[in-house]
Amino acid sequence: MDSPEFVFSTVHPTTHEPRARYCIFRSLWAELPDNSRNPATRNERLYESDLLCFTTDKRMSKVGELCGVEGLVNGSGGGGICEAVFWIKGDVMVQWRIKGKAYVIGQDIDSEGGNVVKKELMKRMRVVGDESKQEGWSWGRELTGHFGNMSPGMRASFANPPPGQLVNEPYDDKHLKLGGQVEDLDDAVARANFRVVVIKPTVVESVDLKDPESARRHVYRFDDSTGVWSHEERWP
């Protein structure tokens, strides 16, 4: 994919209204690609997963929707239901729909506050490296790796004025502004708002529309009791 956009849908925790927006797929969790322009210290490759990642600002509505209560956005959490849809056009012509739950990783992920999120995500992380090095693998280092993987301008977007707020309302204009550049990976303002969202899929559907005469829908379901994906082939 030239640009890995997808539609990410959530449900408002009180009104139950659907919410949808475009996001950018960054990587599978624990599999952030090498990037020579990423200045962050990286974890050694130890895990693989089927957990899709994207980045967001804690002030965006999706974070509160995933946490169930819009006020609980200051740390790691989530577990709200979600769907993600990719449409691969051109010569491919395949739609992918991922259904599951999404978890939010924040600055507290290496503390007790991140234990619930880590427990849920570890269920779907598979060791592919040296098992003896698991204690040295850092969730916080992985989070910083995602922050460093963005351009300085994109990092600075996490220190923008409050998203969605009226422009004539007061805000912390000493620290929040548009069009900045952040080189420091520990920038206090930007890092306070930066989050990685990790989708834990339970059902994956692909609809292949490339050839009208052989179009198919493939449905994959994850069985928690066995850790195995089942597969069904259906009409599109």
C-alpha angles and dihedrals in degrees: 000000000000091000116013100216121157137175112251116198130193137168123242107246097229109021093036090219116153117247124196134181140157117261134177120246108230105179144297110289112273090012103084106160121245113266121183089207094056107101095190122113105248134215116247110256103268109138141041125197146170091233114123118217137203133162128241145164117259088228092064116102094240092070094058091044091055092046092052093232117062092218094059098080105109098090143020117305142098129124095171120149118263147163130216123196127194121188111197107197133183116049093350105056096183128140119207121198119189119192124188144084129309129216129200121224116204140168092286095060094113092050132073088272090069098049097099093051093046092049092052096046096043088064088071100037116099124201112238099160136051106324091205089067097060093103090057094053108102127206090199091053090052090051091051089048089061091049091050092047090070127079119262089252093053091047088053091055087076087066094052121123113281109297113248096007118134110262092230093057119096121259139160096288091169091069105018123068143140125253099024131147123226118197097160110088089204095052101153098215099044095041092050089062100035118106137170115216116207120199115213104200124214099170128027123187128187123190113197110202100164095107115033091203095057103028114150142178115220119198122196122188126190117225110209092197094058103022089230132126117229121209132214126181114212140169112272 
